[in-house]
Amino acid sequence: MADECLLLTLPTEVILLIATLLDVEGILALRMTCKALAEATFDRSIWLGLIHHQQNYLPFPPGARSSDPLTQLTSAELEKLVISASLVERSWLLPRETSARRFTPKLGQHILAFELFLDRFLLCVYSEGVVAVWDLDDTSGVEDSPGLCRACIRLTGPRPWGSASACLDVEEDSILVGVTGAERPSRTCILRIPLLGSSSWMEAEQVALITKDSAPVIHALDPHLRLAAFSRECFIDLINWDTKESVAISTQIEDLDQLWNGIIAVKFCKAHILCFKTRSVELHPIPVSGATTSNSTEQNNFQSRSTNIATFPHTTFRGVSVSSILPSVTPPPEGTDYRLSFLAYDVLKGLFHYAIDLHFPPGPSSSQISLGLEVEHLPTLTVTLLSVHNMVTATPSHSLFPSVGQRSSAAKRPEAPGRSGRAFVGACCIGAEGKRGVWIERTRGSTKRNVVVFSTDQDPEDIQLDPDNAPSSSYPELDFGLRTDKVIHGHSVYEVSSYDLREDLTQCVFSEVTGRIVLGTRSGHIHVL
């Protein structure tokens, strides 16, 4: 008489409880043992528990994130998401063994905007006025091409074009692209490019044309409010592209000892805008709709409240990459909380990973706030430094990294194999959920450029600081680099040699969900890893 497996005699509920203690590899191994246990591994509760655990530290596509309900997903869909996330996590930090594939032909010489949408559609805007979209999931075009070109629009008008910005439209089935000319008077052309239509070729539609006497830089578009955000000196110009109403928000602050503090990025956040500058991050309310009716933003200035400012007096950020704005994991008892993170790099000092927490109290609307309410009704901005990639070789007395400098030499930043000498960051990008990032590192005196990746590997609950110690907008004079000695653990996954700087990597974007990395060169070439 054959021995009976005692495990199979247990009630199904007990078997499922045991299965919840296993990881993804354990569940799949259990499926290979026998028919009875294999059937148990298809239970929805197992995969629901796994995805809830992974959501703490792994990125997922929209619809499967921690803030999204999962009731509409079947057991098979949950399993596919969990296994895919696990496979990408295992390979994310590993060197890319295959050579990067290049798009041909090259459509321009200088890249203005470089974005990846829905993890598959790559948008590239060139200064020559070319707007191109590639589908990275469709390789049915040119042989050995990393994707199929789905749209190629050539803008008419004076060249060169100076800046560009893009975002998903309200329904998230098309891209809104704004391209601004570099000459005065400047023109800003706003296009809508459909993504998910039945046709293989995307036909662009011109949504609006904005003319300005100056030549500002376009930073952001908001499809809900129909606003375009531009910058010039210390002003943010907001223009409604339907009505042409405009307003200029002054962002000038006086507590940085007259240090240069230029605007490098702008992000819309509900009825507010986040302004990222070389030495500060600021939250400004959007003025009341219809408060201005003139097309000349210079004549309609709005002095924003300066209570929501976090300053970085000892850094000069050259570039910044900002994640999506997501609801907080732990909702507050009153009001609404949001969280986002950003990567910012100082060419000489290194790379900085920050988290931003926004609290919007209940009650008055943002339009009332912009007219001037009491301080207790205003939203609050809290900035926390999570980790640092230190490139300072000698630590000055006012260093950003005193806690690192006071340690032994073993605590210095480890360098990736094959890299030596002083290095600097050339570009960086953070994922939509802020859980993975990429940067381009260049070593002085070398022709090699390294593509470096990292994972935060953190549950958002683990990075909450004590409110009494966390830097916030209440302490604008604080040096935010003084509050952490946590190092960004970067892994070099790809290397490029550029002997004459034409193949120098100046742009990088990636899909946080699939791990696909796209690189742009100084000469306008695009490579996909």
N, C-alpha and C positions, 0 to 999 in steps of 0.2 A: 504494500500500500504506500503510495507516494506521500511524502511529508507535505502537510498543508501549510501554506504561508500564513503565519499568524497575523501579519499586517493586513491581509485581505479580509480577515474576520472582524476587523474594527468597523464601527459605524462610519458611514460616509462623512458625517460631520467631523469626526476625529481625524480622518485622513486629510480632509481639506484644511483643518487646523494645523496639522503637521506640515502640509505643503506651503502654508503661508510663512513658515520659518525659513524656507529655501530662497536662494537668489534665482536669477533667470537661468543660469547654467544648470542649477540643481533641478529646476522644474523640467527643463528639456531632457535632462538625463533620466528623470523619473518617468517621463513619457515613453522611454525606450525599454522599460523593464517588462511590462505585461499589459494586456488589453484593459484590465480593470483599472490599473493606476493611470494608464494613458487617458482613459475617459475622464478620470477625476481632474487631470491637468487642464482640461478644457473649460472648467467651471469659471464663470465670470468673476466670482469673488476673488480668485487667486490673482488674476491679472489686474483687477481693480486695485487690490492692495499694493501690487508691485508698482503700478503707475503713480499711485499717491506717494509712495516712498521716493521714486525717481524724480518726481516733480520738485522735490526740495533742492536738488543739485544739478539736474540735467535739463537742457532746453527741449521744448516740445513745440510743434507748430500751433498756430492759432486754432482754438477749438479744443485743445487738449492740455492747456496750461492750468496751473493751480487755481486760477480765478474762473475757469470755465467749467460748466456742468458737464459731466461725462455720461449722463443718463441715456443720451441718444446713441452712444457707441456700443456696438455689439462686442461679444467676447472675442471674436476673431479680429476686430479692429483694434481692440485694446492690446491683444497679444502682438499684433504687428507693430504697434507704436512702441511697446516696451522692448521688444527684441531689436528693433531698429535703433532706438536710443542707446541700448547697451552696446551694440556693435560699433556705432560711431564713437562712443566714449572710449572703447578699447583701442581704436585706431587714431584718435584725434591727435595725441601727442607723439605719434611715431613718425619717423622720417618718411617723406614721400619718395618711393623708390622709382617711380616712372617720371619721365621728363614732362615738363609742362607743355601743353598743346597751345598753339597760337592761332588766333583768328587771322584769316587772310581773305581779301586784301585789307591793308590798313586804310581806315577811312579818314584819318586826320593826323595832325602833328602834335597837338597839345590837348590833353584831357581836362575839361572843366568840371564835369560831374561824373561820378562812378558809383552806381547803386545796384543792389541785388534785391529784387522783389519776389515775394512768394517762394523763396528758395530756388527759383529757376530762371526768372527773367532778368537778364543783365541789361541795364541802361547805361549808355555812354554818350556824353555830350562833348563835342570837340569845339575848339575856338573858331574853327572854320565854318561853323554853323551847321554841322552834321549831328543829327540826333538818331542814334541807332539802338535797337533792342534785339537781343539774342535770346533764344530759348535754349537753355543749357541741357534740358531733358530731351531735346530733339536733335539727334546727330545724323539725320537723313540727308543733310546737304552736302557740302564739300567733303571729300574724303579726308579723314584724320582731323576734321574740324571739331572743336569742343562743343559746338552748338550751331543752331540754324538761325540765320538772320531773319527776323520776322518784321522788322520795320527799319527804314532808312529815310529820314526826312532831311532835306537840305533847305535851311532857312534862307530867305532872301533879305537883302539889306546890307548896310555897311559892315565890313569886317575889320578887325576881329570881334568876336563876341567875348565878353569879359567874365561872366559868371553864370552859374546855373544851379537850380535846385529842383527836386522832384519828390513826390509823395504818392501814395495810393489815393484814389478817389474815394468818395463816401461809401460806395458799394464794394470797394476793394476788388473790382474787376477791370480796372483801367489805371493808367498812370497819368498824373498831372505833372507836366514839365514846364518850368519857367526859365527862359534864357534871356539874359540882359546884355545889351551891347556895351562895348568899352568906350565908345566915342560919344561926345556931347553934340546935340541932345541924344539921349539914349532911348532905345526902344526895348521893351520887355514883351516877348511873345510867350503866351501861355498856351500849351497844347494839351490835348487829351488823347492818349494812345490806348485803345482797348487791348486787353490781354487774353481774355478767355473766350473770344468769339469763335465761330465755326470756321472762319476763313483763315487760311495759313498765312496770309499777308495782312498786317495791321495797318489800317488807314487812319492817319492822324487827323484830328479836328482842332482848328484854332478856336480856343475858348475866349481869349481876350488879347488886346494889344494895349499896352500902357506906355505912354510917352512922358519922359521927364527931362527937365533942363539939365540936371546933373547926371553923373554916371555912377550911380550907387552899385553896391554889391547885393544881389539877391541871396537870401539865406534860407527861407522857408515858405511853404504854402500851407494854408488851412482850407481844405475843401468844404468843411462845415460852415465856417464863417465867411468863406469866399475872400480871404485876405492873403495878400503877399507881403512878406516882411523883407525890407531892405535895410542896409546900414550905410551911414556916411558919417565920418568923424565919430562923435559921441551920441549920435541920434539913431533911433530905429524908426524907419518910415513904414507905416502900415497903410496899404491901399486896398480898397475893395475893388476887385477887378470887374464887377458888374456895374456898380454905381459910380466908380472912380472917386468916391469919397476917400479922403486921406487925412492922416494925422502923424505928427512926428513926436516921438517919446524921447525926452532927454534922459540919458543914462549917466550923466557926468556926476562923479563923486569927488569930494575934496580931501579924503582922509588917506591918500596914498602918496603924499609928499610929492605931488606933481609927476609921478612916474607914469610912463605911457601905459594906457590900459585900453587898447583897441578891441573892437568887437570881432570875434572870430567865428561865432555860431549863434543861431537863434532857434528856439524850438517852441512851438505852440503847446500850451498846456491848458485845456479847457478854455476859460475866459481870461487866461493870463499868458504871458510869454516868459520863457526862461532865456536869459541873455548870458552867453558864455564869452568872457573877455580874457585878455592875456593875464590879468591879475585878480579876477573876481568872477563870481557867479551871482546873478541878480534875478529876482522875480518881480515882474511888473504887471499890473492890471491892464487889460485892454480897455482903452477909453470907451465911453458910451457911444453906441452906434448912432451915427447921424449927427454927432457933435460938431463935425466939420463937413463942409460941402465944397470946399475949394480943391482944385487939383494941385495946388502948390503946397506941398508939405512944409516948406520952409516958413510959411506964414501961419501955420497952425501947430504950435508947439504945446506939448503936454508934459508938465513936470511931474514925473511919477514919484510916489513915496519911496524913500530909500531905506525902509526898515528891514527889507528882505534882501540883504546883501551879505555874501560871504567872501572875504578877500584872501588873496595869496600873495603877501607882500614880497616874498623871497623867491618867486618864480616868474618866468616870462613864458607863458604857454604859447607855442607856435601853432599847434593844431589840437583838435578835440574831436572825439567820436562819442555820440550819445545814444544810449539804448532807447527802447520804447518806454513809454510811461504806462506802468501797470498798477492796478489796485494793490494796496498793501495786503500782505498775507494775513495780518491780524487787524481786522477792521476796528476803528475806534468806537467807543460808545456813542459819540456824537460827531457829526460831520463826516468828512471823507478823507482818507489818506491815500496817497500815491507814492510809489517808489520808482526811481530810475537810477542808472549808474552811468558814469562816463569815464573814458580814458583821455588823459591830456598829457602832452609831452612837451618838456622843455629841452631844447636841442642839447644843452650842456649838462643839465642835471638829471635827466632821465624821464621815466614814464610813471604816471600817477593814476591809480584806480580809485575813484571816489563813488560814494553812494549819496543820493539826494532823497530826502524824505520831505514830502509836502503834505501839510495838514490844512484842509479847507473847512473852517467851522460852519455849522448850520446857520440858517437865517437869511441874511441879506444877500442879494444877488451881486454878481461881480460889477455890474454897471453902477449899482449904488456904492460899492466900495470905491470905484474909480472917482466918484464925485466927492469922497472924503468922509469916511466913517471913523469911529473910534478905533484905536489900535487893537483892542481885544477882538474885533470882528475881522481883522485882516488874516489872511492865510500865513502860515509859518513855514520857513525854509530851514532845513537842517542838513548840513553837509558833513559827511564822515569820510575820512581817508581810510580806505580798506587795505591797500598794499602799494608797494613802491618798487620800481626797477631802478636802482641807484646807479648813476653813471658819474658821480662825483669822485674823483680820484683822491683829492685832499679835502678834508672836512674843515671848513672855516668855523669861526666861533659862533656864527649865527646860522649854522647848518640846518638844513631840513631834516637831518638824520642824526641827532645827538645820541639817541639810544643805540644806533648802530655803531657810531664812532666810539662809544664807551665800551664796546665789547672787545673780545680778543680778535686777532686777525682771522680766526676761523669763521667768524660771523660775517665776513665780507661777502658781497654778492658773488655767487659762483658763476663762472663764465662757461658758456657752452663749448664743447670740444672744438678745437680748431680756431677759436677766436682769441685774440690777445690784443693788448694795447687799448687805448681809449676809444670808445665807440659812441655813436649817437643815433637817435631815432629819426627815421625819415618819413614815416607814415604809420598810422595805427587805426584799428577798427575794433569796435566792441559789438557783440551780438545783440539781438533784439531784447533778450531777457537779461543781458549782462552777465551771463555765466561762462562765456568763452570770449577770447580776444586774440587778435593778431597784430603784430607790429613788424616793421621793416627796420633792421638794425644794420648800420654801416660802420665798419671799423676804419679809423683814420690810417692812412698810409696803405690801404689794401683796396684791391679792385673787387673784392667779394661783397655781396649783399646777402644777408641772412633773413629768411622768413621765419619768425619766431611765433609760437602759439602758446597759449596757456588756458587753464581751466581754473575757475574760482573754487570749485569743489566745496561749496559752503551752503548750508541751509541759511536762508535769510534771517532766521531767528538767532543764529549764532553770532551775527555781526552787530546786533543791537548793543549799543553802549549805554552805560549808566547816564541818565539825563543830566546828572550833575557834572559829568566829565566830558560829555559829547560836545564837540564844537558846533556852534549854530550861528544863525544870523544875529543872535543877541550879543555875540562877541566878534564883531567884524575885524578887530585888530589881531586876532589870533593867527599864528602861522600854522596852517593845517598840516604841514609836514612833521610837526613835533609830536603827533599823537599816535604813531604806529612805527613798529620796526618789522612788520610783516613784509616779506619779500614776494614779489611776483615771480613765480617759478616758471620761467619761460623755457621752451624746448625748441631748438632750431630744427626745422623739418625740411628746409629746402635752401639751396644756395645758388646764387647767380653771380657770374663774373661780368663786369662791365668795364672794358678797357678805356673807352672814350666817353663814358657817361650816357651814351644814347640808350643803352639797355639798363640804365639805372632805374630801380623800382621806386616809383613815386606815389603809387596808388595801391590800395588793397581793400577788398571787400570779401565777405565770406558768408556762407549759410551756417548759422549756428546749429541748425537741426541736422543737416546732412554732412557738414564738415568740408564742403567744397570751398576752395579758396581761389579767388580771381585777382590777378596782379596787373597793374598798368605801368608802362615804362615812360621814361621822359620823352621818347620819340613817338609815343602814341600807340605802341603795340600792346596787345592784351593777351595774357597767358592764363590758362586755367589748370589748377592742380587737382 
